[in-house]
């Protein structure tokens, strides 16, 4: 039958949710400390609680060695010959337990030390129990009761521990009073000098997911699946759902008859707006749905970009598609996992016009480059020179049978433009240069 002391230890352990052996070890450690302090001994001391009598005995422990030469410290070792005088069954390597008198001499010192050590051990055990209890429950939704407000943090009772809701894990729409109940999500468990800190949240998407599982039977039984959630707590949430059963409308199931299901969730979130969207594998279709309530004109996947969409909307729909402070498009992008560029029809039209103008300028530049190439100097000199016309072009004229400036001046623009590499503009330029040369030649001779 267990002693009264052991029954007390057992009751304390149950209350604190820890292993009774931890408390027993704490009591034994306390007796060892008190015994060492009383005897001022450097011996290896050990204490043992007798579960039935409740008595705690202290011993000096000595290791049994074979020869006197192996006894390095008489407080810690004893020869096998001397050990067998106390216990004939001892062998080398065994331990001799020498009882130390504690009854009637430890008294108040032992009681104080025992109290301190037990308190410390129990506190450490409680911390480990709390940490181990909650570290495996991260992302789990649990019910909590608000205990107090500390600055901007809300402290809640989780049952076996306190949880803390930091400011950034709170919804802008919510405020709490002591005694109020709330569902929270465990986001992390931190080891701290004052014990484990359980950080909980009302702002993470997992809370919305849990509320839908609670309110929508089709989600609970996996007929309807939540594929993605994007949330800005206290403002708006977009949730994408799909149905595994073609006869079940996923959006309708989440909304409920007359909106009862989703309204219940909105009340729990203190009025946060919720957009329920049907999930699509096709990014274009999904984007059109995700940008609701705005109506989208067209969606284009941008080539050469990683997961990047261009969305065109009517001018009247632009502000609605972007949303207040960009919230609608930001949440849609989070939901899709794609980048989204939104443009109005007018913006797109101006962009296209600018591109066409760029093409025209580019073609003119290309023509100028062609002319420039034709007028570029080469290593081989041409048979004759024409002002503003490159040697390469003159050589083409010679190859075409126009061996002199006069031959060129007598030709027509049509004749010249038939030569490979010479366009109409270049042909006119060549004719003007050649005829200018021939017209000025007589005058030069009489000068």
SVG drawing of the C-alpha trace seen along z (x, -y; Angstrom):
<svg xmlns="http://www.w3.org/2000/svg" viewBox="-33 -80 82 93">
<polyline fill="none" stroke="black" stroke-width="0.4" points="0.0,0.0 1.3,-3.4 2.3,-5.8 0.6,-9.1 3.6,-11.0 3.5,-9.1 -0.2,-9.6 0.3,-13.3 3.0,-13.3 0.7,-11.3 -2.2,-13.8 0.2,-16.8 1.4,-15.1 -2.2,-14.6 -3.1,-18.2 -0.1,-19.5 -0.4,-16.9 3.2,-15.6 4.8,-12.2 4.8,-11.3 8.4,-10.0 9.5,-13.5 8.2,-14.7 9.7,-11.6 13.1,-12.4 12.8,-16.0 12.2,-14.9 15.1,-12.5 17.4,-15.3 16.3,-17.6 17.3,-15.0 20.7,-14.5 21.3,-18.2 20.3,-18.5 22.4,-15.5 25.5,-16.9 25.0,-20.3 24.7,-18.7 27.7,-16.3 29.7,-18.7 30.7,-15.6 32.2,-15.1 30.8,-11.6 28.6,-10.4 25.3,-10.6 22.0,-9.0 18.5,-9.1 15.6,-6.7 11.9,-7.1 10.3,-4.0 6.9,-4.0 5.2,-2.0 6.6,-3.6 7.1,-7.1 10.6,-7.1 13.4,-8.7 16.8,-7.0 20.2,-8.6 23.3,-6.6 26.9,-7.2 27.7,-5.3 31.1,-3.8 32.3,-1.9 33.9,1.5 37.5,1.9 39.9,4.8 43.1,3.6 44.0,0.8 46.1,-0.8 42.9,-1.5 41.3,-3.5 41.9,-7.0 39.4,-8.7 38.3,-6.8 35.1,-8.9 34.2,-7.3 35.9,-3.9 36.4,-0.9 38.3,2.4 36.3,5.6 37.9,7.0 36.5,4.2 33.2,4.1 32.5,7.8 32.8,7.2 29.6,5.3 28.0,7.3 29.6,10.6 27.8,10.8 29.5,7.7 31.7,8.0 34.3,5.7 32.4,2.9 29.4,3.1 28.2,0.4 28.2,0.4 25.4,-1.7 26.4,-3.0 23.4,-4.3 23.7,-7.9 21.7,-8.9 19.2,-11.6 16.3,-11.0 16.1,-13.7 19.1,-15.7 18.0,-17.2 14.7,-18.6 14.0,-22.2 16.9,-22.4 15.7,-19.3 12.1,-20.6 13.1,-23.9 15.4,-22.4 12.8,-19.8 10.2,-22.5 12.5,-24.6 13.7,-21.7 10.2,-20.3 8.8,-23.7 11.6,-24.1 11.3,-20.5 7.5,-20.8 7.7,-24.1 10.2,-22.7 8.0,-19.6 5.0,-21.9 6.8,-23.9 7.9,-20.7 4.3,-19.4 2.8,-22.6 5.4,-22.8 4.9,-19.2 1.1,-19.6 1.0,-22.5 4.0,-22.2 2.3,-19.3 -0.9,-21.3 0.3,-24.2 -2.3,-25.4 -5.0,-23.7 -8.2,-25.7 -9.2,-25.7 -11.7,-27.4 -10.3,-30.0 -11.5,-32.4 -10.2,-35.9 -8.5,-36.4 -7.1,-39.9 -5.7,-42.6 -2.0,-43.4 -1.2,-46.5 -2.1,-45.6 -2.0,-41.9 -4.9,-39.8 -4.2,-37.0 -6.5,-33.9 -7.0,-30.8 -6.4,-27.7 -7.2,-25.2 -3.7,-23.9 -1.9,-27.1 -2.3,-30.8 -2.2,-31.9 -1.2,-35.4 -2.8,-37.1 -0.3,-39.8 -1.6,-42.9 -0.6,-41.7 -2.5,-38.4 -5.8,-40.3 -8.5,-41.4 -9.0,-45.1 -12.7,-44.7 -12.4,-42.9 -12.1,-43.9 -12.4,-41.6 -13.4,-41.8 -12.4,-39.4 -14.6,-36.4 -15.5,-36.4 -15.0,-33.2 -13.3,-33.0 -11.9,-30.5 -8.2,-30.9 -5.5,-29.2 -2.2,-28.1 0.5,-29.6 3.6,-28.9 5.0,-27.7 8.1,-29.5 10.4,-28.5 11.1,-31.4 12.7,-32.0 9.3,-32.4 8.0,-29.2 6.5,-28.3 4.7,-31.1 1.8,-29.8 1.0,-32.4 -2.5,-32.2 -4.2,-34.1 -7.5,-35.4 -6.0,-36.7 -4.7,-33.6 -6.6,-32.0 -6.8,-28.7 -9.5,-30.2 -11.7,-30.9 -11.1,-27.4 -12.1,-25.9 -15.2,-28.0 -16.3,-26.8 -15.6,-23.1 -17.8,-23.7 -20.7,-25.4 -20.7,-23.5 -21.3,-19.8 -20.2,-19.3 -16.7,-20.6 -16.6,-18.5 -17.3,-15.3 -14.9,-16.4 -17.6,-16.6 -16.5,-20.2 -12.8,-21.0 -11.2,-24.4 -8.4,-24.8 -7.1,-28.2 -7.7,-31.1 -6.4,-34.6 -7.2,-36.8 -6.6,-40.3 -8.0,-40.0 -10.8,-42.5 -11.1,-43.5 -11.8,-40.8 -11.3,-37.1 -11.4,-35.3 -11.9,-31.5 -11.8,-29.2 -13.8,-25.9 -14.4,-23.0 -16.8,-20.1 -16.0,-16.4 -19.6,-15.7 -20.9,-17.2 -24.4,-17.5 -23.2,-19.7 -22.6,-23.4 -19.6,-24.3 -20.4,-28.0 -24.1,-27.4 -23.1,-24.8 -20.9,-27.4 -23.4,-30.2 -26.2,-28.1 -30.0,-28.7 -30.6,-32.5 -26.9,-32.9 -27.3,-31.5 -24.0,-29.5 -21.8,-32.3 -23.6,-34.9 -22.9,-32.8 -19.1,-32.9 -19.2,-36.6 -20.8,-37.2 -18.0,-35.1 -15.5,-37.3 -17.3,-40.5 -18.4,-41.6 -15.4,-40.7 -16.4,-40.5 -16.1,-37.0 -16.0,-36.3 -16.7,-32.6 -15.3,-31.6 -15.4,-28.4 -11.9,-27.0 -10.7,-26.4 -7.5,-24.6 -7.4,-27.1 -5.7,-30.2 -7.5,-32.5 -11.0,-31.3 -9.9,-31.3 -8.6,-34.9 -11.9,-36.1 -13.7,-34.5 -11.2,-35.7 -11.5,-39.4 -15.2,-39.4 -17.3,-41.5 -15.5,-43.3 -16.5,-42.1 -13.4,-41.2 -13.2,-41.8 -10.3,-39.5 -7.3,-37.8 -4.0,-37.1 -1.1,-35.0 2.0,-37.0 4.6,-35.0 8.2,-35.0 7.0,-35.7 6.6,-33.3 2.9,-33.1 2.0,-36.6 -1.4,-37.6 -2.6,-40.8 -6.3,-41.5 -8.3,-44.1 -11.5,-45.5 -13.9,-48.1 -13.0,-51.7 -16.0,-51.7 -14.8,-48.5 -11.2,-49.5 -11.6,-50.8 -13.8,-47.9 -11.3,-45.4 -8.4,-47.0 -10.4,-47.5 -9.8,-49.9 -6.0,-50.4 -5.5,-47.6 -7.1,-45.0 -9.2,-43.1 -6.4,-42.5 -3.9,-41.8 -6.2,-39.1 -6.9,-37.6 -3.2,-37.4 -2.6,-35.6 -5.5,-33.2 -4.1,-32.3 -0.4,-32.4 0.0,-34.6 1.1,-38.2 -1.8,-40.2 -1.5,-43.5 -4.9,-45.2 -5.5,-47.7 -8.6,-49.5 -9.6,-49.3 -8.5,-52.9 -5.0,-52.2 -4.6,-49.1 -5.7,-51.1 -3.1,-53.8 -0.4,-51.1 -1.2,-49.4 -1.1,-52.8 2.3,-53.5 3.5,-50.1 2.4,-50.8 4.1,-54.2 7.2,-52.5 7.0,-50.0 6.7,-52.8 9.6,-54.6 11.5,-51.4 10.9,-50.7 12.0,-54.2 15.1,-53.7 15.7,-50.4 15.4,-52.1 17.8,-54.8 20.2,-52.1 19.9,-50.5 20.7,-53.7 23.5,-54.3 24.8,-50.8 24.7,-51.6 26.6,-54.8 29.2,-53.3 32.8,-53.3 34.4,-50.1 37.9,-49.0 37.5,-48.8 37.1,-52.2 34.2,-52.6 34.9,-53.4 33.3,-56.8 31.8,-58.8 28.3,-60.1 27.7,-62.6 26.0,-61.0 26.0,-57.5 28.3,-54.8 30.9,-52.9 29.0,-49.6 25.9,-51.0 28.0,-52.5 29.6,-49.1 26.0,-47.6 25.3,-50.2 28.4,-49.2 27.5,-45.5 24.1,-46.4 25.7,-47.9 25.8,-51.6 29.6,-52.1 29.7,-55.9 27.9,-58.8 26.3,-59.7 24.8,-56.2 23.3,-56.6 21.9,-60.0 20.3,-58.7 18.5,-55.9 15.1,-56.0 14.1,-55.5 12.2,-52.4 15.4,-51.0 17.5,-51.7 14.9,-50.3 15.0,-47.0 18.7,-46.5 18.9,-44.3 19.3,-46.3 18.2,-49.6 14.7,-50.9 12.7,-53.7 14.0,-56.4 17.6,-55.3 17.0,-55.3 15.7,-58.9 18.7,-59.9 21.1,-58.3 19.4,-60.0 19.6,-63.4 23.3,-62.9 24.1,-61.7 22.2,-64.4 23.7,-67.0 27.2,-65.8 26.5,-65.9 24.8,-69.3 27.7,-70.9 30.5,-69.2 30.6,-71.7 30.6,-74.6 33.5,-73.2 35.5,-72.9 35.0,-76.7 35.7,-77.8"/>
</svg>
